[in-house]
């Protein structure tokens, strides 16, 4: 109501008045005044839009503030203390980091986050970190160091748990291409090491490849397979992509920026910076969402390097240490493997995320199935005929193979599944697994946010 009154009063002030008997103005003068008035109204509407955006943001903060040390009545901006600012920022990160795209596309330039560690200690720690390029310290880098080491403890501990499985794979590939091993932390910035991560822009996988970039680096994407979510193949593609970017730009921070926004945007920023080719010179000319990319990379490296100093411990994530692979030369559904061999379906889906319809297309090509090593003997002992024929009319019918991936039931009809949330789960990953939408999951379970707790029960119809 206050916003509407503000608009009406402002428009009233803008309206020109003509006194009785006043001479009418010429058409040219009236047109000029009308044009000026339109510009002023447009400016006012932009202010209104920004106010509405602020109202929506504060509404989200009120919803997210439950259980946090944030005052119920928000103070005036001049009353914000560093502690309240940090708390509000932590709430914002909590709501956005748990979504599909973990990288925080926000501008931390003007913020000054408080920390339990002094600047002098942070500078000294950075100087002791082995890296293939300089790690300068400034307020922007400090903000990301604080965010990843102090503000996002649970998320970072999950990433540390997953890193025990994925980092050795990354390092092997990077050694093959003679790349700096610390580039492995880029996958934490991109996806928090989640192979099924999907951004709002459509980037997918642990390395967040866009469709065209993935195809250009040899990743297969069709109706059954999306190799952007194949950790081995996407890591090899990411290594080749990073190597090419470095060859073009000759600087690792610039190459990392180009990984996020494209080499064309980085070259444009270099030209606008007068030809300077170091990150902090081109920083003001990079797209806003890319500016924090390298500082975030440094923040992740710092949090991993000094995790013990911050009490960060790798969370148990249940990823099998050893995986065995088998060639599949006939169409096979993951549910067939699960029901005949006994391997939990969730484990099969986690180890084979590229088969996003759970169908391995073996008729037209030789495909690979990953299973936990301890199930290898049971898989080999299964009779091939019984495996491939098991419920084939249901899981591999002509209609199922022809239809695109479904979105699940529209309502709450059908059988109900009770799912227990495990470490590392997200609503989007659970929705993809059960062929439903995130909105349906939130409706069925009366969820107000996409935050999940380990052990939480979700009802799926």
SVG drawing of the C-alpha trace seen along z (x, -y; Angstrom):
<svg xmlns="http://www.w3.org/2000/svg" viewBox="-10 -34 65 102">
<polyline fill="none" stroke="black" stroke-width="0.4" points="0.0,0.0 2.8,-2.4 4.5,-1.6 1.4,-2.4 0.9,-5.7 4.5,-6.6 3.9,-6.0 0.7,-8.0 2.2,-11.0 5.3,-10.9 3.1,-10.8 1.0,-13.7 4.2,-15.8 5.3,-15.0 2.0,-16.1 2.1,-19.6 -0.6,-22.0 -2.2,-24.7 -3.9,-27.7 -7.3,-28.8 -6.9,-31.3 -3.2,-30.4 -2.2,-30.5 -2.0,-27.1 1.6,-26.0 2.7,-25.1 2.7,-21.4 6.5,-21.3 6.8,-22.6 4.1,-20.1 5.9,-17.2 9.1,-18.2 7.5,-18.4 5.8,-15.0 9.1,-13.4 10.7,-14.7 7.8,-13.5 8.0,-10.0 11.7,-9.9 10.9,-10.9 8.1,-8.3 10.5,-5.6 13.1,-6.6 10.5,-6.4 9.3,-3.0 12.9,-1.7 13.1,-2.9 9.7,-1.2 11.1,2.1 14.1,1.9 12.0,1.3 9.8,4.3 12.9,6.4 14.1,5.3 10.7,6.2 10.9,9.7 14.4,10.1 13.4,9.1 10.4,11.4 12.8,14.3 15.0,13.3 12.0,13.4 11.2,16.9 14.8,18.1 15.5,16.4 13.7,19.1 16.1,20.6 18.9,18.0 20.2,15.1 18.5,12.4 16.2,9.9 12.5,10.3 12.2,6.6 14.9,5.6 16.9,2.6 17.4,-0.5 20.4,-0.2 22.5,-2.6 21.9,-0.3 23.3,2.8 26.2,4.1 28.9,6.4 27.4,9.3 23.9,8.7 25.3,8.2 27.2,11.4 24.1,13.3 22.0,12.0 24.6,12.9 24.8,16.4 21.1,16.8 21.3,15.7 24.1,18.2 22.2,20.9 19.2,20.4 21.3,20.1 24.1,22.5 21.7,25.4 20.2,24.9 21.3,26.5 24.1,24.0 26.4,23.8 28.5,20.9 27.3,17.7 26.7,15.2 26.8,12.1 28.9,9.0 31.0,9.0 32.9,5.8 31.2,3.5 30.9,6.0 33.3,6.4 32.8,9.7 34.1,10.1 36.3,13.1 37.7,14.8 41.1,14.8 43.1,11.6 44.1,10.2 47.8,10.7 47.3,14.5 45.3,14.9 48.0,13.1 50.7,15.3 48.7,18.5 48.1,17.5 51.9,17.0 52.5,20.5 50.1,22.1 51.7,23.7 50.1,22.5 51.0,22.1 50.0,18.4 50.0,15.6 47.4,15.5 47.0,11.8 45.1,10.7 42.5,8.0 39.1,7.3 37.3,9.2 39.5,12.3 39.1,12.1 35.3,12.1 35.4,15.4 38.0,16.9 35.6,16.1 32.5,17.5 34.1,20.8 36.0,21.4 33.5,20.0 30.1,19.3 29.4,22.5 30.8,25.1 28.3,27.9 28.5,27.5 32.3,27.4 32.5,30.5 30.3,32.3 32.6,31.2 35.6,32.4 34.0,35.8 33.3,36.0 36.8,34.8 38.3,37.9 36.7,39.8 36.9,37.3 40.2,35.5 42.4,38.5 40.5,38.9 41.0,35.2 44.7,35.3 45.3,38.3 43.7,36.5 45.5,33.1 48.9,34.9 48.1,36.4 47.7,33.0 50.4,31.4 48.1,29.0 48.4,27.5 46.8,29.9 45.1,27.1 42.7,26.7 40.8,29.5 39.3,26.9 37.5,25.4 35.0,28.2 34.1,27.3 33.4,23.7 31.3,25.0 29.3,27.8 30.4,28.6 31.5,31.9 27.9,33.0 27.9,34.8 24.2,34.1 24.4,30.3 22.4,28.2 22.5,24.5 19.6,22.1 21.5,21.4 21.5,25.1 25.1,26.0 25.4,29.5 27.7,31.9 30.5,31.7 32.4,29.3 29.2,27.4 29.5,27.6 27.0,25.8 25.5,27.9 27.5,26.4 30.8,26.4 30.3,30.0 29.5,31.1 32.5,29.3 34.8,31.2 33.4,34.6 30.8,35.2 27.9,37.2 24.4,35.7 21.3,37.4 17.9,38.7 19.4,41.3 22.9,40.1 24.4,36.8 28.2,37.2 28.4,33.9 27.4,35.9 30.0,38.6 32.7,37.6 35.6,39.3 34.7,38.0 33.7,34.5 37.0,34.2 39.0,35.1 37.0,32.5 37.5,29.9 41.2,30.5 41.4,30.0 39.2,26.9 41.4,25.3 44.6,26.1 43.2,24.4 42.1,21.3 45.5,21.0 47.2,21.3 45.0,18.4 45.3,16.1 48.7,17.0 47.4,16.5 45.7,18.9 43.4,16.4 42.2,15.1 41.8,18.7 39.6,19.5 37.6,16.4 37.2,17.5 36.0,20.9 33.1,19.1 32.2,16.4 34.0,17.4 37.3,16.3 35.5,13.6 34.3,11.8 37.7,11.9 39.4,10.6 36.8,7.8 37.7,7.0 41.5,7.0 40.8,4.5 38.8,2.2 41.6,2.4 44.0,1.0 45.6,4.3 46.6,5.3 46.6,9.0 46.4,9.6 43.2,10.5 42.9,7.4 43.5,5.0 40.6,6.5 38.5,7.2 36.3,4.1 35.5,4.9 34.5,8.6 30.8,9.6 29.6,9.0 28.9,12.7 32.5,13.6 34.3,11.1 34.0,13.2 35.0,16.4 38.8,16.3 38.3,14.9 35.9,17.8 38.5,20.3 41.1,18.8 38.6,19.0 38.0,22.7 41.7,23.5 42.2,21.7 39.4,23.5 40.7,26.9 44.3,26.0 43.5,24.8 40.4,26.9 41.9,28.2 42.4,24.6 38.7,24.0 37.6,27.3 36.3,28.5 36.1,32.3 35.2,34.4 31.6,35.5 30.8,39.2 29.1,39.2 28.8,42.9 30.6,42.9 32.2,46.3 36.0,46.2 36.3,48.8 34.1,49.1 34.1,51.8 32.9,51.2 31.2,53.6 30.4,53.3 26.7,53.4 25.8,54.4 22.0,54.6 19.5,52.2 19.4,52.4 17.5,50.5 19.1,49.7 16.1,51.1 16.7,54.5 20.2,54.5 19.0,53.4 16.2,56.0 18.1,59.0 21.6,58.4 20.4,56.5 22.5,53.4 20.6,50.4 19.1,48.3 20.3,45.1 23.9,46.4 23.5,47.3 22.0,43.9 24.8,42.1 27.6,44.0 25.9,43.7 24.4,40.2 24.9,39.8 22.0,42.2 19.4,39.7 16.5,41.9 18.1,44.9 18.3,46.7 21.6,47.9 21.4,47.8 23.3,51.0 21.5,51.9 23.0,49.2 26.4,48.9 28.6,50.4 27.9,48.6 29.5,48.8 27.9,49.7 29.6,48.7 28.8,50.7 30.4,50.8 33.3,53.2 31.8,55.4 28.9,56.2 31.0,57.4 30.8,61.1 27.0,60.9 26.7,59.1 28.9,61.7 26.9,64.5 23.6,63.2 22.3,65.1 22.4,62.7 19.0,63.9 17.3,63.4 19.0,60.0 18.0,58.6 14.5,60.1 13.5,59.1 10.5,56.8 11.7,55.8 8.1,55.2 7.7,52.6 11.1,50.9 12.1,51.2 8.9,51.2 8.8,49.5 6.6,46.7 9.1,46.1 12.1,46.0 10.2,43.6 8.9,41.1 11.1,38.4 12.0,38.3 8.8,37.8 8.2,35.3 6.3,37.6 2.7,37.6 0.9,34.3 -0.8,34.9 -0.6,37.2 -2.0,40.2 -0.3,43.6 1.9,45.4 3.8,43.5 7.5,43.8 9.1,42.6 12.7,41.4 15.2,40.7 17.5,37.8 21.2,38.7 24.3,36.5 24.9,34.7 21.2,34.9 19.5,32.0 15.9,31.6 16.8,31.3 18.8,34.6 16.0,36.4 13.4,35.0 15.5,36.2 16.0,39.6 12.2,40.1 11.1,38.4 9.2,35.6 9.6,31.9 11.1,29.9 7.8,28.0 5.9,31.3 8.3,32.4 7.9,29.1 4.1,29.3 3.8,32.9 6.0,32.4 4.9,28.8 8.4,27.4 8.9,23.6 12.5,23.8 14.7,26.3 16.9,26.9 17.1,30.6 18.3,32.2 20.0,35.6 17.4,38.2 14.5,36.1 11.6,38.1 10.2,37.1 7.0,38.4 7.1,39.1 4.0,40.0"/>
</svg>
